[in-house]
Amino acid sequence: MKKSDLFFNIGIPVLFVGIIAIVVFKFIIQEQNPGLFAVRELSSISVVDLNNNKLNLMDLLDKDNETYCFLFELTNCYSCIYNGIEDLKKLKSSGSNCIAIAVHDLTDEVAGWSQNHDFSPFFVLKKIDFYKYFQCSTMPVLFSLKKGKVKAFRFITP
């Protein structure tokens, strides 16, 4: 048997199997990594309003349209928080449903802090719930939810 026959008899099938494997792993099997931002078990997330009333986050969302949520910590960059709240104000003035969610353990501190801003409603999410239900590479983040799914997100930067 010649070397060229050996190449065609072994090399071509190996190359063909390699191409099939690449196509299967690249286009057919989807990656399970949720990315930079994800929300798990949205129906289980509860927030607290500024009067210490516990609410389910799903009850705050618009059933038919997008709801824009601004998620932040009080210790985030102040200009980033300000820019995010300004974006919420613009979205709210255009008729969209908007909420601001502070990741903090003390509702009274958020209530006092929110008086400096001309926006409503503010809600408080406990830090343990944030770590349990959110995958977020950085905050603050503005994201939209529609029918229980994250449609888009944008990290607010200075």
OpenMM code with the backbone's topology and positions (N, CA, C; nanometers):
from openmm import Vec3, app, unit

residues = "MET LYS LYS SER ASP LEU PHE PHE ASN ILE GLY ILE PRO VAL LEU PHE VAL GLY ILE ILE ALA ILE VAL VAL PHE LYS PHE ILE ILE GLN GLU GLN ASN PRO GLY LEU PHE ALA VAL ARG GLU LEU SER SER ILE SER VAL VAL ASP LEU ASN ASN ASN LYS LEU ASN LEU MET ASP LEU LEU ASP LYS ASP ASN GLU THR TYR CYS PHE LEU PHE GLU LEU THR ASN CYS TYR SER CYS ILE TYR ASN GLY ILE GLU ASP LEU LYS LYS LEU LYS SER SER GLY SER ASN CYS ILE ALA ILE ALA VAL HIS ASP LEU THR ASP GLU VAL ALA GLY TRP SER GLN ASN HIS ASP PHE SER PRO PHE PHE VAL LEU LYS LYS ILE ASP PHE TYR LYS TYR PHE GLN CYS SER THR MET PRO VAL LEU PHE SER LEU LYS LYS GLY LYS VAL LYS ALA PHE ARG PHE ILE THR PRO".split()
positions = [
    Vec3(0.0839, -0.1165, 0.0000),
    Vec3(0.0000, 0.0000, 0.0000),
    Vec3(0.0892, 0.1239, 0.0000),
    Vec3(0.0523, 0.2177, -0.0813),
    Vec3(0.1301, 0.3396, -0.0932),
    Vec3(0.0963, 0.4357, 0.0203),
    Vec3(0.1864, 0.5314, 0.0434),
    Vec3(0.1626, 0.6327, 0.1472),
    Vec3(0.0415, 0.7191, 0.1133),
    Vec3(0.0210, 0.7510, -0.0108),
    Vec3(-0.0928, 0.8343, -0.0490),
    Vec3(-0.2242, 0.7598, -0.0278),
    Vec3(-0.2274, 0.6293, -0.0504),
    Vec3(-0.3481, 0.5511, -0.0236),
    Vec3(-0.3763, 0.5461, 0.1261),
    Vec3(-0.2704, 0.5325, 0.2053),
    Vec3(-0.2872, 0.5315, 0.3510),
    Vec3(-0.3449, 0.6645, 0.3998),
    Vec3(-0.2982, 0.7760, 0.3424),
    Vec3(-0.3507, 0.9083, 0.3793),
    Vec3(-0.4992, 0.9181, 0.3464),
    Vec3(-0.5364, 0.8752, 0.2274),
    Vec3(-0.6772, 0.8841, 0.1873),
    Vec3(-0.7657, 0.7889, 0.2665),
    Vec3(-0.7159, 0.6732, 0.3025),
    Vec3(-0.7962, 0.5757, 0.3750),
    Vec3(-0.8124, 0.6093, 0.5232),
    Vec3(-0.7148, 0.6762, 0.5824),
    Vec3(-0.7212, 0.7094, 0.7244),
    Vec3(-0.7439, 0.8592, 0.7461),
    Vec3(-0.6748, 0.9424, 0.6743),
    Vec3(-0.6804, 1.0880, 0.6946),
    Vec3(-0.8138, 1.1501, 0.6617),
    Vec3(-0.8726, 1.1110, 0.5513),
    Vec3(-1.0006, 1.1685, 0.5096),
    Vec3(-1.1114, 1.1344, 0.6096),
    Vec3(-1.1284, 1.0102, 0.6545),
    Vec3(-1.2320, 0.9827, 0.7558),
    Vec3(-1.2084, 1.0554, 0.8884),
    Vec3(-1.0834, 1.0664, 0.9310),
    Vec3(-1.0532, 1.1393, 1.0548),
    Vec3(-1.0887, 1.2867, 1.0376),
    Vec3(-1.0568, 1.3449, 0.9262),
    Vec3(-1.0915, 1.4843, 0.8982),
    Vec3(-1.2431, 1.5029, 0.8945),
    Vec3(-1.3141, 1.4090, 0.8347),
    Vec3(-1.4593, 1.4141, 0.8266),
    Vec3(-1.5226, 1.4070, 0.9665),
    Vec3(-1.4724, 1.3183, 1.0531),
    Vec3(-1.5226, 1.3070, 1.1908),
    Vec3(-1.4932, 1.4363, 1.2688),
    Vec3(-1.3777, 1.4956, 1.2477),
    Vec3(-1.3431, 1.6216, 1.3135),
    Vec3(-1.4369, 1.7341, 1.2735),
    Vec3(-1.4709, 1.7432, 1.1460),
    Vec3(-1.5626, 1.8476, 1.0987),
    Vec3(-1.7006, 1.8274, 1.1597),
    Vec3(-1.7469, 1.7034, 1.1647),
    Vec3(-1.8768, 1.6748, 1.2254),
    Vec3(-1.8763, 1.7128, 1.3739),
    Vec3(-1.7698, 1.6830, 1.4460),
    Vec3(-1.7609, 1.7167, 1.5886),
    Vec3(-1.7642, 1.8678, 1.6091),
    Vec3(-1.6939, 1.9411, 1.5256),
    Vec3(-1.6931, 2.0875, 1.5373),
    Vec3(-1.8328, 2.1436, 1.5128),
    Vec3(-1.9006, 2.0956, 1.4114),
    Vec3(-2.0359, 2.1435, 1.3812),
    Vec3(-2.1314, 2.1130, 1.4959),
    Vec3(-2.1233, 1.9930, 1.5517),
    Vec3(-2.2124, 1.9549, 1.6608),
    Vec3(-2.1893, 2.0422, 1.7830),
    Vec3(-2.0635, 2.0602, 1.8245),
    Vec3(-2.0357, 2.1356, 1.9466),
    Vec3(-2.0527, 2.2864, 1.9274),
    Vec3(-2.0328, 2.3361, 1.8081),
    Vec3(-2.0417, 2.4801, 1.7856),
    Vec3(-2.1854, 2.5262, 1.7601),
    Vec3(-2.2630, 2.4485, 1.6856),
    Vec3(-2.3937, 2.4967, 1.6423),
    Vec3(-2.5128, 2.4214, 1.7021),
    Vec3(-2.4944, 2.2986, 1.7428),
    Vec3(-2.6088, 2.2204, 1.7898),
    Vec3(-2.6196, 2.2216, 1.9418),
    Vec3(-2.5119, 2.1936, 2.0109),
    Vec3(-2.5129, 2.1942, 2.1572),
    Vec3(-2.4926, 2.3370, 2.2050),
    Vec3(-2.5902, 2.3908, 2.2788),
    Vec3(-2.5837, 2.5280, 2.3266),
    Vec3(-2.5091, 2.5356, 2.4591),
    Vec3(-2.4340, 2.6412, 2.4761),
    Vec3(-2.3590, 2.6635, 2.5988),
    Vec3(-2.4549, 2.6993, 2.7123),
    Vec3(-2.4299, 2.6495, 2.8313),
    Vec3(-2.5181, 2.6704, 2.9459),
    Vec3(-2.4769, 2.7902, 3.0318),
    Vec3(-2.3750, 2.8630, 2.9958),
    Vec3(-2.3283, 2.9780, 3.0728),
    Vec3(-2.4260, 3.0941, 3.0571),
    Vec3(-2.4860, 3.1443, 3.1668),
    Vec3(-2.5837, 3.2517, 3.1537),
    Vec3(-2.5226, 3.3872, 3.1203),
    Vec3(-2.3936, 3.4043, 3.1309),
    Vec3(-2.3320, 3.5296, 3.0922),
    Vec3(-2.3050, 3.6218, 3.2097),
    Vec3(-2.3049, 3.7515, 3.1817),
    Vec3(-2.2692, 3.8512, 3.2814),
    Vec3(-2.3832, 3.8852, 3.3769),
    Vec3(-2.5064, 3.8634, 3.3328),
    Vec3(-2.6210, 3.8982, 3.4161),
    Vec3(-2.7314, 3.7952, 3.3965),
    Vec3(-2.7852, 3.7459, 3.5063),
    Vec3(-2.8962, 3.6507, 3.5000),
    Vec3(-2.9769, 3.6589, 3.6292),
    Vec3(-3.1043, 3.6265, 3.6184),
    Vec3(-3.1933, 3.6212, 3.7338),
    Vec3(-3.2513, 3.4803, 3.7390),
    Vec3(-3.2372, 3.4156, 3.8532),
    Vec3(-3.2898, 3.2808, 3.8720),
    Vec3(-3.4138, 3.2863, 3.9603),
    Vec3(-3.5095, 3.2025, 3.9314),
    Vec3(-3.6291, 3.1856, 4.0129),
    Vec3(-3.6965, 3.3194, 4.0456),
    Vec3(-3.7325, 3.3905, 3.9425),
    Vec3(-3.7900, 3.5243, 3.9581),
    Vec3(-3.9154, 3.5234, 4.0454),
    Vec3(-3.9923, 3.4183, 4.0379),
    Vec3(-4.1163, 3.4123, 4.1167),
    Vec3(-4.0901, 3.3958, 4.2662),
    Vec3(-3.9689, 3.3580, 4.3047),
    Vec3(-3.9348, 3.3399, 4.4465),
    Vec3(-3.8757, 3.4641, 4.5116),
    Vec3(-3.8455, 3.5647, 4.4338),
    Vec3(-3.7778, 3.6839, 4.4864),
    Vec3(-3.8795, 3.7754, 4.5541),
    Vec3(-3.8485, 3.8134, 4.6769),
    Vec3(-3.9329, 3.9088, 4.7477),
    Vec3(-3.8518, 4.0335, 4.7805),
    Vec3(-3.9168, 4.1462, 4.7721),
    Vec3(-3.8557, 4.2751, 4.8035),
    Vec3(-3.9404, 4.3413, 4.9116),
    Vec3(-3.8876, 4.4477, 4.9682),
    Vec3(-3.9571, 4.5219, 5.0731),
    Vec3(-3.9737, 4.6654, 5.0244),
    Vec3(-4.0950, 4.7201, 5.0374),
    Vec3(-4.1108, 4.8610, 5.0026),
    Vec3(-4.0600, 4.9469, 5.1187),
    Vec3(-4.0637, 5.0766, 5.1025),
    Vec3(-4.0049, 5.1650, 5.2034),
    Vec3(-4.0873, 5.1739, 5.3308),
    Vec3(-4.2055, 5.1121, 5.3322),
    Vec3(-4.2876, 5.1046, 5.4534),
    Vec3(-4.2764, 4.9683, 5.5206),
    Vec3(-4.1746, 4.8910, 5.4841),
    Vec3(-4.1481, 4.7564, 5.5382),
    Vec3(-4.2555, 4.6541, 5.5044),
    Vec3(-4.3245, 4.6712, 5.3921),
    Vec3(-4.4209, 4.5719, 5.3449),
    Vec3(-4.3500, 4.4773, 5.2492),
    Vec3(-4.3581, 4.3484, 5.2759),
    Vec3(-4.2938, 4.2494, 5.1922),
    Vec3(-4.3800, 4.2218, 5.0693),
    Vec3(-4.3184, 4.2281, 4.9502),
    Vec3(-4.3885, 4.2099, 4.8236),
    Vec3(-4.3133, 4.1100, 4.7369),
    Vec3(-4.3864, 4.0392, 4.6534),
    Vec3(-4.3247, 3.9502, 4.5564),
    Vec3(-4.2853, 4.0340, 4.4347),
    Vec3(-4.1641, 4.0160, 4.3858),
    Vec3(-4.1162, 4.0948, 4.2725),
    Vec3(-4.2029, 4.0733, 4.1487),
    Vec3(-4.2532, 3.9534, 4.1288),
    Vec3(-4.3385, 3.9257, 4.0117),
    Vec3(-4.4659, 4.0103, 4.0136),
    Vec3(-4.5157, 4.0446, 4.1326),
    Vec3(-4.6367, 4.1264, 4.1431),
    Vec3(-4.6121, 4.2711, 4.1011),
    Vec3(-4.4886, 4.3144, 4.1020),
    Vec3(-4.4544, 4.4518, 4.0650),
    Vec3(-4.4338, 4.4692, 3.9150),
    Vec3(-4.4216, 4.3577, 3.8443),
    Vec3(-4.3923, 4.3639, 3.7019),
    Vec3(-4.5197, 4.3792, 3.6205),
    Vec3(-4.5086, 4.4512, 3.5093),
    Vec3(-4.6193, 4.4655, 3.4157),
    Vec3(-4.6387, 4.3309, 3.3457),
    Vec3(-4.7612, 4.2829, 3.3409),
    Vec3(-4.7892, 4.1496, 3.2845),
    Vec3(-4.7708, 4.1455, 3.1332),
    Vec3(-4.7982, 4.2560, 3.0631),
    Vec3(-4.7956, 4.2552, 2.9165),
    Vec3(-4.6751, 4.3266, 2.8564),
    Vec3(-4.6229, 4.4262, 2.9246),
    Vec3(-4.5132, 4.5066, 2.8709),
    Vec3(-4.3864, 4.4875, 2.9529),
    Vec3(-4.2806, 4.5472, 2.9039),
    Vec3(-4.1533, 4.5396, 2.9758),
    Vec3(-4.1577, 4.6239, 3.1021),
    Vec3(-4.0862, 4.5765, 3.2017),
    Vec3(-4.0651, 4.6529, 3.3236),
    Vec3(-3.9152, 4.6769, 3.3356),
    Vec3(-3.8777, 4.8017, 3.3559),
    Vec3(-3.7367, 4.8372, 3.3692),
    Vec3(-3.7014, 4.8433, 3.5174),
    Vec3(-3.5954, 4.7738, 3.5527),
    Vec3(-3.5505, 4.7670, 3.6917),
    Vec3(-3.4077, 4.8191, 3.7004),
    Vec3(-3.3841, 4.8974, 3.8023),
    Vec3(-3.2505, 4.9496, 3.8284),
    Vec3(-3.2035, 4.8880, 3.9594),
    Vec3(-3.1009, 4.8059, 3.9534),
    Vec3(-3.0481, 4.7338, 4.0684),
    Vec3(-2.9155, 4.7973, 4.1092),
    Vec3(-2.9054, 4.8370, 4.2355),
    Vec3(-2.7845, 4.9069, 4.2805),
    Vec3(-2.7654, 4.8873, 4.4303),
    Vec3(-2.6455, 4.9220, 4.4759),
    Vec3(-2.6155, 4.9294, 4.6187),
    Vec3(-2.5905, 5.0752, 4.6536),
    Vec3(-2.6186, 5.1115, 4.7756),
    Vec3(-2.5976, 5.2506, 4.8176),
    Vec3(-2.4511, 5.2899, 4.8122),
    Vec3(-2.3625, 5.1925, 4.8183),
    Vec3(-2.2185, 5.2203, 4.8170),
    Vec3(-2.1603, 5.2268, 4.6763),
    Vec3(-2.2429, 5.2082, 4.5732),
    Vec3(-2.1944, 5.2203, 4.4357),
    Vec3(-2.1593, 5.3653, 4.4066),
    Vec3(-2.0908, 5.3850, 4.2976),
    Vec3(-2.0530, 5.5180, 4.2505),
    Vec3(-2.1782, 5.6068, 4.2439),
    Vec3(-2.1736, 5.7216, 4.3115),
    Vec3(-2.2924, 5.8063, 4.3187),
    Vec3(-2.3346, 5.8568, 4.1813),
    Vec3(-2.2395, 5.8923, 4.0964),
    Vec3(-2.2779, 5.9412, 3.9636),
    Vec3(-2.3399, 5.8295, 3.8798),
    Vec3(-2.2989, 5.7064, 3.9027),
    Vec3(-2.3598, 5.5927, 3.8316),
    Vec3(-2.5042, 5.5730, 3.8774),
    Vec3(-2.5263, 5.5822, 4.0074),
    Vec3(-2.6628, 5.5700, 4.0591),
    Vec3(-2.7496, 5.6839, 4.0052),
    Vec3(-2.6959, 5.8041, 4.0069),
    Vec3(-2.7689, 5.9197, 3.9561),
    Vec3(-2.8057, 5.9002, 3.8085),
    Vec3(-2.7095, 5.8524, 3.7268),
    Vec3(-2.7367, 5.8295, 3.5842),
    Vec3(-2.8439, 5.7225, 3.5651),
    Vec3(-2.8385, 5.6170, 3.6454),
    Vec3(-2.9390, 5.5118, 3.6356),
    Vec3(-3.0778, 5.5607, 3.6722),
    Vec3(-3.0861, 5.6412, 3.7760),
    Vec3(-3.2162, 5.6950, 3.8171),
    Vec3(-3.2682, 5.7940, 3.7125),
    Vec3(-3.1797, 5.8710, 3.6535),
    Vec3(-3.2209, 5.9620, 3.5459),
    Vec3(-3.2742, 5.8837, 3.4264),
    Vec3(-3.2105, 5.7701, 3.3936),
    Vec3(-3.2613, 5.6847, 3.2857),
    Vec3(-3.4008, 5.6327, 3.3200),
    Vec3(-3.4200, 5.5931, 3.4464),
    Vec3(-3.5523, 5.5463, 3.4887),
    Vec3(-3.6572, 5.6566, 3.4758),
    Vec3(-3.6211, 5.7779, 3.5131),
    Vec3(-3.7155, 5.8901, 3.5024),
    Vec3(-3.7583, 5.9110, 3.3573),
    Vec3(-3.6619, 5.9033, 3.2653),
    Vec3(-3.6938, 5.9215, 3.1235),
    Vec3(-3.7835, 5.8088, 3.0733),
    Vec3(-3.7530, 5.6865, 3.1140),
    Vec3(-3.8360, 5.5731, 3.0727),
    Vec3(-3.9768, 5.5843, 3.1309),
    Vec3(-3.9851, 5.6279, 3.2569),
    Vec3(-4.1152, 5.6415, 3.3222),
    Vec3(-4.1978, 5.7519, 3.2563),
    Vec3(-4.1324, 5.8615, 3.2171),
    Vec3(-4.2055, 5.9704, 3.1518),
    Vec3(-4.2561, 5.9301, 3.0134),
    Vec3(-4.1940, 5.8269, 2.9534),
    Vec3(-4.2426, 5.7776, 2.8240),
    Vec3(-4.3515, 5.6721, 2.8393),
    Vec3(-4.3893, 5.6417, 2.9640),
    Vec3(-4.4998, 5.5497, 2.9879),
    Vec3(-4.4599, 5.4088, 3.0270),
    Vec3(-4.3329, 5.3840, 3.0469),
    Vec3(-4.2864, 5.2503, 3.0837),
    Vec3(-4.2998, 5.2276, 3.2339),
    Vec3(-4.3138, 5.1024, 3.2714),
    Vec3(-4.3163, 5.0645, 3.4125),
    Vec3(-4.1721, 5.0542, 3.4608),
    Vec3(-4.1368, 5.1277, 3.5667),
    Vec3(-3.9996, 5.1333, 3.6156),
    Vec3(-3.9962, 5.1200, 3.7669),
    Vec3(-3.8947, 5.0474, 3.8170),
    Vec3(-3.8732, 5.0366, 3.9610),
    Vec3(-3.7234, 5.0426, 3.9896),
    Vec3(-3.6895, 5.0931, 4.1061),
    Vec3(-3.5513, 5.0964, 4.1531),
    Vec3(-3.5402, 5.0009, 4.2717),
    Vec3(-3.4386, 4.9159, 4.2689),
    Vec3(-3.4198, 4.8163, 4.3739),
    Vec3(-3.2817, 4.8358, 4.4343),
    Vec3(-3.2798, 4.8696, 4.5625),
    Vec3(-3.1538, 4.8852, 4.6348),
    Vec3(-3.1212, 4.7535, 4.7056),
    Vec3(-3.0001, 4.7057, 4.6864),
    Vec3(-2.9545, 4.5849, 4.7554),
    Vec3(-2.8960, 4.6314, 4.8882),
    Vec3(-2.9740, 4.6120, 4.9936),
    Vec3(-2.9344, 4.6621, 5.1245),
    Vec3(-3.0137, 4.5859, 5.2302),
    Vec3(-2.9617, 4.5783, 5.3502),
    Vec3(-3.0297, 4.5047, 5.4558),
    Vec3(-3.1172, 4.5914, 5.5451),
    Vec3(-3.0969, 4.7227, 5.5437),
    Vec3(-3.1737, 4.8117, 5.6308),
    Vec3(-3.2660, 4.9010, 5.5478),
    Vec3(-3.3943, 4.8778, 5.5609),
    Vec3(-3.4934, 4.9520, 5.4834),
    Vec3(-3.4962, 5.0992, 5.5220),
    Vec3(-3.4769, 5.1300, 5.6501),
    Vec3(-3.4818, 5.2694, 5.6954),
    Vec3(-3.3711, 5.3533, 5.6311),
    Vec3(-3.2538, 5.2955, 5.6120),
    Vec3(-3.1445, 5.3692, 5.5475),
    Vec3(-3.1786, 5.4000, 5.4022),
    Vec3(-3.2374, 5.3047, 5.3327),
    Vec3(-3.2766, 5.3277, 5.1939),
    Vec3(-3.3887, 5.4312, 5.1869),
    Vec3(-3.4815, 5.4255, 5.2810),
    Vec3(-3.5910, 5.5233, 5.2838),
    Vec3(-3.5364, 5.6643, 5.3022),
    Vec3(-3.4421, 5.6823, 5.3917),
    Vec3(-3.3819, 5.8136, 5.4116),
    Vec3(-3.3013, 5.8572, 5.2909),
    Vec3(-3.2288, 5.7642, 5.2328),
    Vec3(-3.1462, 5.7941, 5.1160),
    Vec3(-3.2327, 5.8316, 4.9958),
    Vec3(-3.3462, 5.7646, 4.9800),
    Vec3(-3.4313, 5.7868, 4.8624),
    Vec3(-3.4974, 5.9242, 4.8626),
    Vec3(-3.5048, 5.9900, 4.9778),
    Vec3(-3.5665, 6.1222, 4.9842),
    Vec3(-3.4858, 6.2265, 4.9079),
    Vec3(-3.3586, 6.1953, 4.8782),
    Vec3(-3.2746, 6.2878, 4.8027),
    Vec3(-3.2961, 6.2758, 4.6521),
    Vec3(-3.3794, 6.1825, 4.6113),
    Vec3(-3.4006, 6.1589, 4.4685),
    Vec3(-3.5479, 6.1775, 4.4351),
    Vec3(-3.5704, 6.2344, 4.3190),
    Vec3(-3.7058, 6.2617, 4.2730),
    Vec3(-3.7540, 6.1451, 4.1862),
    Vec3(-3.7618, 6.0258, 4.2465),
    Vec3(-3.8100, 5.9080, 4.1764),
    Vec3(-3.8826, 5.8182, 4.2751),
    Vec3(-3.9814, 5.7477, 4.2227),
    Vec3(-4.0549, 5.6513, 4.3024),
    Vec3(-4.1069, 5.5460, 4.2058),
    Vec3(-4.1118, 5.4237, 4.2403),
    Vec3(-4.0943, 5.3567, 4.3684),
    Vec3(-3.9545, 5.2977, 4.3866),
    Vec3(-3.9115, 5.2994, 4.5099),
    Vec3(-3.7888, 5.2330, 4.5531),
    Vec3(-3.8278, 5.1082, 4.6312),
    Vec3(-3.7519, 5.0030, 4.6118),
    Vec3(-3.7705, 4.8797, 4.6874),
    Vec3(-3.6358, 4.8342, 4.7395),
    Vec3(-3.6388, 4.7475, 4.8399),
    Vec3(-3.5161, 4.6982, 4.9023),
    Vec3(-3.5106, 4.5465, 4.8856),
    Vec3(-3.3971, 4.4993, 4.8397),
    Vec3(-3.3710, 4.3564, 4.8265),
    Vec3(-3.2613, 4.3205, 4.9252),
    Vec3(-3.2859, 4.2222, 5.0081),
    Vec3(-3.1855, 4.1790, 5.1054),
    Vec3(-3.0645, 4.1224, 5.0321),
    Vec3(-2.9460, 4.1441, 5.0876),
    Vec3(-2.8235, 4.0981, 5.0229),
    Vec3(-2.8207, 3.9472, 5.0043),
    Vec3(-2.8729, 3.8738, 5.1010),
    Vec3(-2.8725, 3.7285, 5.0885),
    Vec3(-2.9591, 3.6845, 4.9698),
    Vec3(-3.0694, 3.7546, 4.9452),
    Vec3(-3.1529, 3.7231, 4.8302),
    Vec3(-3.0847, 3.7622, 4.6999),
    Vec3(-3.0093, 3.8706, 4.7025),
    Vec3(-2.9339, 3.9092, 4.5830),
    Vec3(-2.8353, 3.7990, 4.5457),
    Vec3(-2.7596, 3.7498, 4.6420),
    Vec3(-2.6616, 3.6452, 4.6125),
    Vec3(-2.7274, 3.5134, 4.5744),
    Vec3(-2.8470, 3.4919, 4.6220),
    Vec3(-2.9176, 3.3669, 4.5933),
    Vec3(-2.9793, 3.3668, 4.4535),
    Vec3(-3.0351, 3.4791, 4.4098),
    Vec3(-3.1141, 3.4808, 4.2875),
    Vec3(-3.0519, 3.5551, 4.1694),
    Vec3(-2.9516, 3.6362, 4.1922),
    Vec3(-2.8953, 3.7164, 4.0843),
    Vec3(-2.7518, 3.6744, 4.0554),
    Vec3(-2.7196, 3.6694, 3.9286),
    Vec3(-2.5803, 3.6580, 3.8864),
    Vec3(-2.5488, 3.7891, 3.8164),
    Vec3(-2.4628, 3.8668, 3.8777),
    Vec3(-2.4369, 4.0012, 3.8287),
    Vec3(-2.2884, 4.0307, 3.8460),
    Vec3(-2.2206, 4.0586, 3.7366),
    Vec3(-2.0768, 4.0798, 3.7457),
    Vec3(-2.0412, 4.2137, 3.8087),
    Vec3(-2.1277, 4.3121, 3.7952),
    Vec3(-2.1038, 4.4423, 3.8564),
    Vec3(-2.2371, 4.5157, 3.8725),
    Vec3(-2.2387, 4.6112, 3.9605),
    Vec3(-2.3568, 4.6955, 3.9795),
    Vec3(-2.3120, 4.8400, 3.9750),
    Vec3(-2.3980, 4.9307, 3.9477),
    Vec3(-2.5403, 4.9213, 3.9195),
    Vec3(-2.5679, 4.8699, 3.7786),
    Vec3(-2.6868, 4.8125, 3.7643),
    Vec3(-2.7288, 4.7570, 3.6360),
    Vec3(-2.8755, 4.7932, 3.6123),
    Vec3(-2.9048, 4.8314, 3.4901),
    Vec3(-3.0411, 4.8603, 3.4469),
    Vec3(-3.0818, 4.7457, 3.3553),
    Vec3(-3.1916, 4.6777, 3.3886),
    Vec3(-3.2333, 4.5643, 3.3074),
    Vec3(-3.3837, 4.5682, 3.2871),
    Vec3(-3.4283, 4.5000, 3.1832),
    Vec3(-3.5711, 4.4945, 3.1545),
    Vec3(-3.6193, 4.3503, 3.1631),
    Vec3(-3.7381, 4.3356, 3.2172),
    Vec3(-3.8023, 4.2051, 3.2313),
    Vec3(-3.9335, 4.2062, 3.1548),
    Vec3(-3.9590, 4.0986, 3.0836),
    Vec3(-4.0867, 4.0834, 3.0146),
    Vec3(-4.1267, 3.9376, 3.0241),
    Vec3(-4.2453, 3.9139, 3.0808),
    Vec3(-4.2994, 3.7798, 3.0991),
    Vec3(-4.2019, 3.6903, 3.1762),
    Vec3(-4.1385, 3.7473, 3.2780),
    Vec3(-4.0523, 3.6706, 3.3660),
    Vec3(-3.9134, 3.6417, 3.3123),
    Vec3(-3.8746, 3.7026, 3.2022),
    Vec3(-3.7429, 3.6793, 3.1416),
    Vec3(-3.6682, 3.8112, 3.1270),
    Vec3(-3.5372, 3.8050, 3.1452),
    Vec3(-3.4533, 3.9227, 3.1232),
    Vec3(-3.4401, 3.9434, 2.9730),
    Vec3(-3.4843, 4.0593, 2.9262),
    Vec3(-3.4779, 4.0901, 2.7832),
    Vec3(-3.3496, 4.1634, 2.7466),
    Vec3(-3.3058, 4.2530, 2.8323),
    Vec3(-3.1853, 4.3308, 2.8046),
    Vec3(-3.1301, 4.3829, 2.9369),
    Vec3(-3.0008, 4.4139, 2.9366),
    Vec3(-2.9397, 4.4735, 3.0552),
    Vec3(-2.8259, 4.5635, 3.0122),
    Vec3(-2.7962, 4.6606, 3.0991),
    Vec3(-2.6861, 4.7537, 3.0738),
    Vec3(-2.6248, 4.7924, 3.2065),
    Vec3(-2.4941, 4.7718, 3.2172),
    Vec3(-2.4235, 4.8138, 3.3368),
    Vec3(-2.3991, 4.9639, 3.3277),
    Vec3(-2.4284, 5.0352, 3.4346),
    Vec3(-2.4108, 5.1804, 3.4388),
    Vec3(-2.2679, 5.2086, 3.4832),
    Vec3(-2.1958, 5.2838, 3.4033),
    Vec3(-2.0575, 5.3179, 3.4348),
    Vec3(-2.0423, 5.4695, 3.4373),
    Vec3(-1.9403, 5.5183, 3.5066),
    Vec3(-1.9221, 5.6641, 3.5145),
    Vec3(-1.8791, 5.7247, 3.3817),
] * unit.nanometer
topology = app.Topology()
chain = topology.addChain("A")
for resn in residues:
    res = topology.addResidue(resn, chain)
    for name in ("N", "CA", "C"):
        topology.addAtom(name, app.Element.getBySymbol(name[0]), res)
